[in-house]
Amino acid sequence: MNIKFEKRSGAIYPAYFHVGGYSIALNPETIQSLKGLTALDTTPFYATLVQIIGSNRYLKEMVQEGIAAGGDQNALSRQLKKEIQSL
């Protein structure tokens, strides 16, 4: 399952979070919240990421499944943190 952040040029939603075939629009406030996560270790990073991105139970479960299917958890964490910093 593919999981990544993507920067866009939109003013209202300047970035998207992709998990599997689903995209979640991120507003500037959410992006700022995510940027605060980049200093966290892997486990707290994922726990907080799920809380910020998952606005309902379905999205939380989808993000958790994407993380679990992402392979090496530390490598995925580094990749996502790098993508967040570029937003």
ROKOL-996229 format. One record per residue (C-alpha): residue number from 1; residue in three letters; chain; x, y, z. Coordinates in nm, 4 decimals, padded with zeros to 6 digits. Layout:
BEGIN
+--------+-------+-------+----------+----------+----------+
| drennu | mardo | pator |     east |    north |       up |
+--------+-------+-------+----------+----------+----------+
|    NUM |   ALA |     A |        X |        Y |        Z |
...
+--------+-------+-------+----------+----------+----------+
This chain:
BEGIN
+--------+-------+-------+----------+----------+----------+
| drennu | mardo | pator |     east |    north |       up |
+--------+-------+-------+----------+----------+----------+
|      1 |   MET |     A |  00.0000 |  00.0000 |  00.0000 |
|      2 |   ASN |     A |  00.1454 |  00.3337 | -00.1068 |
|      3 |   ILE |     A |  00.1720 |  00.6010 |  00.1625 |
|      4 |   LYS |     A |  00.3158 |  00.9490 |  00.0962 |
|      5 |   PHE |     A |  00.2734 |  01.3261 |  00.1158 |
|      6 |   GLU |     A |  00.2470 |  01.5358 | -00.1991 |
|      7 |   LYS |     A |  00.2903 |  01.9110 | -00.2310 |
|      8 |   ARG |     A |  00.0451 |  02.0884 | -00.4614 |
|      9 |   SER |     A |  00.0038 |  02.4465 | -00.5762 |
|     10 |   GLY |     A | -00.3470 |  02.5033 | -00.4368 |
|     11 |   ALA |     A | -00.4046 |  02.7842 | -00.1893 |
|     12 |   ILE |     A | -00.6778 |  02.6112 |  00.0104 |
|     13 |   TYR |     A | -00.5236 |  02.2627 |  00.0039 |
|     14 |   PRO |     A | -00.1510 |  02.2988 | -00.0699 |
|     15 |   ALA |     A | -00.0761 |  01.9327 |  00.0024 |
|     16 |   TYR |     A | -00.2290 |  01.5874 |  00.0025 |
|     17 |   PHE |     A | -00.1625 |  01.2731 |  00.1997 |
|     18 |   HIS |     A | -00.1978 |  00.9563 | -00.0078 |
|     19 |   VAL |     A | -00.2655 |  00.6183 |  00.1455 |
|     20 |   GLY |     A | -00.3439 |  00.3368 | -00.0944 |
|     21 |   GLY |     A | -00.5793 |  00.4764 | -00.3567 |
|     22 |   TYR |     A | -00.7189 |  00.7418 | -00.1229 |
|     23 |   SER |     A | -00.6066 |  01.1071 | -00.0987 |
|     24 |   ILE |     A | -00.6632 |  01.3333 |  00.1994 |
|     25 |   ALA |     A | -00.6479 |  01.7097 |  00.1385 |
|     26 |   LEU |     A | -00.4329 |  01.8971 |  00.3904 |
|     27 |   ASN |     A | -00.4981 |  02.2603 |  00.4782 |
|     28 |   PRO |     A | -00.2157 |  02.4933 |  00.5939 |
|     29 |   GLU |     A | -00.3036 |  02.4461 |  00.9632 |
|     30 |   THR |     A | -00.2782 |  02.0687 |  00.9333 |
|     31 |   ILE |     A |  00.0541 |  02.1005 |  00.7528 |
|     32 |   GLN |     A |  00.1919 |  02.3150 |  01.0369 |
|     33 |   SER |     A |  00.0778 |  02.0535 |  01.2879 |
|     34 |   LEU |     A |  00.2522 |  01.7827 |  01.0864 |
|     35 |   LYS |     A |  00.5768 |  01.9790 |  01.0693 |
|     36 |   GLY |     A |  00.5929 |  01.9648 |  01.4475 |
|     37 |   LEU |     A |  00.6098 |  01.5848 |  01.4274 |
|     38 |   THR |     A |  00.9376 |  01.5594 |  01.2390 |
|     39 |   ALA |     A |  01.1454 |  01.5634 |  01.5583 |
|     40 |   LEU |     A |  00.9579 |  01.2684 |  01.7124 |
|     41 |   ASP |     A |  01.0842 |  00.9115 |  01.7227 |
|     42 |   THR |     A |  00.9129 |  00.6565 |  01.4990 |
|     43 |   THR |     A |  00.6431 |  00.5248 |  01.7361 |
|     44 |   PRO |     A |  00.5188 |  00.8624 |  01.8667 |
|     45 |   PHE |     A |  00.5463 |  01.0035 |  01.5146 |
|     46 |   TYR |     A |  00.3074 |  00.7415 |  01.3779 |
|     47 |   ALA |     A |  00.0669 |  00.7683 |  01.6719 |
|     48 |   THR |     A |  00.0390 |  01.1447 |  01.6350 |
|     49 |   LEU |     A |  00.0248 |  01.1263 |  01.2547 |
|     50 |   VAL |     A | -00.2764 |  00.8961 |  01.2777 |
|     51 |   GLN |     A | -00.4475 |  01.1396 |  01.5161 |
|     52 |   ILE |     A | -00.3842 |  01.4427 |  01.2929 |
|     53 |   ILE |     A | -00.4678 |  01.2820 |  00.9575 |
|     54 |   GLY |     A | -00.7443 |  01.0488 |  01.0747 |
|     55 |   SER |     A | -01.0446 |  01.2727 |  01.1211 |
|     56 |   ASN |     A | -01.2679 |  00.9680 |  01.1650 |
|     57 |   ARG |     A | -01.2307 |  00.6004 |  01.2537 |
|     58 |   TYR |     A | -01.2244 |  00.4891 |  00.8902 |
|     59 |   LEU |     A | -00.9360 |  00.7235 |  00.8022 |
|     60 |   LYS |     A | -00.7452 |  00.6298 |  01.1170 |
|     61 |   GLU |     A | -00.7711 |  00.2622 |  01.0283 |
|     62 |   MET |     A | -00.6689 |  00.3299 |  00.6697 |
|     63 |   VAL |     A | -00.3593 |  00.5257 |  00.7785 |
|     64 |   GLN |     A | -00.2678 |  00.2550 |  01.0306 |
|     65 |   GLU |     A | -00.3001 | -00.0119 |  00.7607 |
|     66 |   GLY |     A | -00.0856 |  00.1960 |  00.5243 |
|     67 |   ILE |     A |  00.1843 |  00.2326 |  00.7882 |
|     68 |   ALA |     A |  00.1744 | -00.1388 |  00.8696 |
|     69 |   ALA |     A |  00.2009 | -00.2296 |  00.5016 |
|     70 |   GLY |     A |  00.4842 |  00.0183 |  00.4438 |
|     71 |   GLY |     A |  00.7616 | -00.2274 |  00.5220 |
|     72 |   ASP |     A |  01.0562 | -00.0992 |  00.7255 |
|     73 |   GLN |     A |  00.8903 |  00.1302 |  00.9802 |
|     74 |   ASN |     A |  01.2015 |  00.3403 |  01.0448 |
|     75 |   ALA |     A |  01.2690 |  00.3931 |  00.6736 |
|     76 |   LEU |     A |  00.9056 |  00.4860 |  00.6108 |
|     77 |   SER |     A |  00.9147 |  00.7272 |  00.9042 |
|     78 |   ARG |     A |  01.2253 |  00.8982 |  00.7622 |
|     79 |   GLN |     A |  01.0638 |  00.9189 |  00.4175 |
|     80 |   LEU |     A |  00.7413 |  01.0705 |  00.5522 |
|     81 |   LYS |     A |  00.9287 |  01.3188 |  00.7725 |
|     82 |   LYS |     A |  01.1353 |  01.4304 |  00.4719 |
|     83 |   GLU |     A |  00.8163 |  01.4745 |  00.2674 |
|     84 |   ILE |     A |  00.6532 |  01.6741 |  00.5497 |
|     85 |   GLN |     A |  00.9523 |  01.9070 |  00.5680 |
|     86 |   SER |     A |  00.9156 |  01.9797 |  00.1961 |
|     87 |   LEU |     A |  00.5475 |  02.0783 |  00.2229 |
+--------+-------+-------+----------+----------+----------+
